[in-house]
């Protein structure tokens, strides 16, 4: 993924968040040079990998398969053990797919916060083989339990949400314009709790075609 794509995605996100009155913490706008001056008082941000997360999942096709995320708060196993929850704000682009995956441990609510519809395709995973199954299963939509068939697509309108339990495969994208997507969950551990159906890279390999204007969540120590 090119650094220029990352810079442009963050610029778009900042404006999109403003349009929806979602305010970011002040440190979201720090440059890499400014981060070098931030000491121990900012350590939780580094340890819990808060902040910008722009990914093409290693495919090099960000507009087709990618996601823009900002982690607002999070614990981290063995690093920030006193915080047991996580909050993210994301942008799913028009028909921009986040590939199929589940989490072994994390339970999460995914909320459509505005603009386009959020479309989510669902399958139950077998806990032994981790393959998709054809079995029916139920999940909560805005607190109401509903039953789904394998491969069903849920369309969340702005304001609607779904609760994902572990071992439920989901892939999602937006239709009718980009969607502002909220996530409220138990602790997020991207290094150890993502099971993608196909082998993917969680963070992009970056081609430095222009200077970075922001730090990604895995770049604070560089």
C-alpha positions in Angstrom: 0.0 0.0 0.0 1.4 3.4 -0.9 1.9 6.0 1.9 0.0 8.5 -0.3 -3.0 6.2 -0.1 -2.8 6.1 3.7 -2.4 9.9 3.9 -5.4 10.4 1.6 -7.5 7.8 3.5 -6.8 9.6 6.8 -7.6 13.0 5.3 -10.9 11.6 4.0 -11.7 10.1 7.4 -11.0 13.3 9.3 -13.5 15.2 7.1 -16.0 12.3 7.2 -15.9 12.2 11.0 -16.4 15.9 11.1 -19.5 15.7 8.9 -21.0 13.2 11.4 -19.9 15.2 14.5 -17.6 12.4 15.7 -14.7 14.1 17.6 -11.3 12.5 17.7 -8.8 13.0 20.6 -6.2 15.7 20.1 -3.4 13.3 19.6 -5.1 11.9 16.5 -3.6 14.8 14.5 0.0 14.5 15.7 2.7 14.2 13.0 5.4 11.5 13.2 7.9 14.2 14.2 5.6 15.4 17.1 5.2 11.8 18.3 8.9 11.5 18.8 8.6 14.2 21.5 5.9 12.4 23.4 7.1 10.6 26.5 5.8 8.2 29.1 2.5 10.1 29.5 1.5 8.7 26.1 2.6 5.1 26.8 -0.9 3.6 26.9 -1.6 4.9 23.4 1.4 3.0 22.2 0.9 -0.1 24.2 -2.8 -0.6 23.4 -2.1 0.4 19.7 -4.7 3.2 19.7 -5.1 5.5 16.8 -5.1 5.2 13.0 -5.2 1.8 11.3 -5.4 1.9 7.5 -5.2 -1.6 5.9 -5.5 -3.3 2.6 -5.1 -6.7 4.3 -1.9 -7.2 2.2 -3.8 -7.4 -1.1 -2.8 -4.0 -2.6 -6.4 -3.2 -3.6 -7.5 -0.8 -0.9 -10.6 0.6 -2.6 -11.8 -2.9 -3.3 -10.7 -4.7 -0.1 -9.7 -2.5 2.8 -10.8 -0.6 5.9 -10.1 2.7 7.7 -10.1 2.4 11.5 -9.4 4.6 14.5 -9.1 2.8 17.9 -10.3 5.3 20.5 -9.7 3.1 23.6 -8.5 -0.5 24.2 -6.9 -2.7 26.7 -4.1 -5.1 25.8 -3.4 -8.5 27.2 -0.3 -8.4 29.5 0.2 -4.7 28.7 -3.0 -2.8 29.7 -4.8 -5.5 31.7 -7.0 -3.1 33.7 -9.0 -2.1 30.7 -11.4 -4.9 29.5 -13.1 -3.1 26.7 -12.5 -1.4 23.3 -14.1 1.2 21.1 -13.4 1.9 17.4 -14.7 4.1 14.7 -14.4 2.9 11.2 -15.2 3.8 7.6 -16.4 1.0 5.2 -16.2 2.4 1.7 -18.9 1.9 -1.0 -18.5 -1.8 -1.9 -15.1 -1.9 -0.1 -15.0 -5.3 1.4 -13.5 -6.2 4.8 -12.6 -9.9 4.2 -14.3 -12.8 6.0 -13.0 -13.4 9.5 -14.0 -14.3 13.0 -12.5 -13.8 16.5 -11.7 -16.6 18.9 -12.3 -14.5 22.0 -13.6 -11.1 21.2 -17.3 -10.3 21.4 -18.3 -7.1 19.6 -21.2 -4.9 18.7 -20.9 -3.4 15.2 -23.0 -0.3 14.8 -24.0 1.7 11.6 -23.4 5.3 12.8 -24.5 7.0 9.6 -24.6 7.5 5.8 -24.6 4.3 3.7 -26.1 0.9 4.6 -23.7 -1.6 6.2 -24.0 -5.0 4.5 -22.7 -8.0 6.4 -22.5 -11.6 5.2 -22.6 -14.3 7.9 -21.5 -17.9 8.5 -21.1 -20.0 11.7 -17.7 -21.5 12.0 -17.0 -25.1 13.3 -15.0 -24.7 16.5 -12.8 -27.7 15.7 -12.0 -27.3 12.0 -12.7 -23.5 11.8 -14.4 -24.0 8.5 -17.7 -22.4 7.5 -20.7 -24.5 8.3 -24.2 -24.7 6.8 -26.0 -24.7 10.1 -28.5 -22.1 11.2 -27.6 -19.8 14.1 -28.9 -16.8 15.9 -27.5 -13.3 16.7 -28.8 -10.2 18.4 -29.8 -7.3 16.2 -30.4 -4.2 18.4 -31.0 -6.6 21.3 -33.6 -8.7 19.4 -32.5 -12.3 18.7 -32.9 -13.4 15.1 -32.1 -16.6 13.2 -29.9 -16.7 10.1 -29.0 -19.3 7.4 -25.4 -19.7 6.3 -24.3 -17.0 3.9 -27.2 -14.6 4.8 -26.6 -10.9 4.3 -27.7 -8.5 6.9 -28.3 -4.9 5.9 -27.9 -2.5 8.8 -29.4 1.0 8.3 -27.9 3.9 10.2 -28.6 3.5 13.9 -28.9 -0.3 13.7 -26.4 -2.8 15.2 -25.4 -6.4 15.4 -23.7 -8.4 18.2 -21.0 -10.9 17.0 -20.1 -13.8 19.3 -16.8 -15.6 18.7 -16.7 -18.1 15.9 -19.1 -16.2 13.6 -17.5 -15.5 10.2 -18.4 -12.1 8.8 -17.5 -10.0 5.8 -18.8 -6.5 5.4 -19.0 -3.5 3.0 -21.1 -0.4 2.5 -23.8 0.4 -0.1 -25.4 3.7 -0.9 -22.3 5.6 0.1 -19.5 5.0 2.7 -20.7 4.0 6.1 -19.6 5.3 9.4 -19.2 2.2 11.5 -18.8 2.0 15.3 -17.4 -1.0 17.2 -17.8 -1.6 21.0 -16.2 -4.8 22.2 -14.2 -6.7 24.7 -10.4 -6.1 24.4 -9.2 -6.1 20.8 -6.0 -8.1 20.1 -5.2 -7.8 16.4 -2.0 -9.8 16.7 -3.6 -12.9 18.2 -7.4 -12.9 17.8 -8.2 -12.6 14.1 -9.0 -15.7 12.1 -9.3 -14.7 8.4 -10.8 -17.3 6.2 -8.0 -16.8 3.6 -4.4 -16.1 4.6 -4.1 -12.3 4.8 -1.8 -9.7 6.2 -3.4 -7.6 9.0 -1.2 -4.6 8.5 -0.1 -3.3 5.0 3.4 -3.3 3.6 4.0 0.4 2.9 5.7 1.9 -0.2 7.0 5.3 1.0 6.1 7.3 -2.1 5.6 10.5 0.1 6.3 11.5 3.7 3.9 10.2 6.3 1.7 12.9 7.8 0.3 10.7 10.6 1.5 7.7 12.6 -0.4 4.4 12.2 -1.1 2.4 15.4 1.8 0.1 14.8 4.3 2.8 13.9 4.8 4.8 17.2 8.1 3.1 17.9 9.7 3.8 14.5 
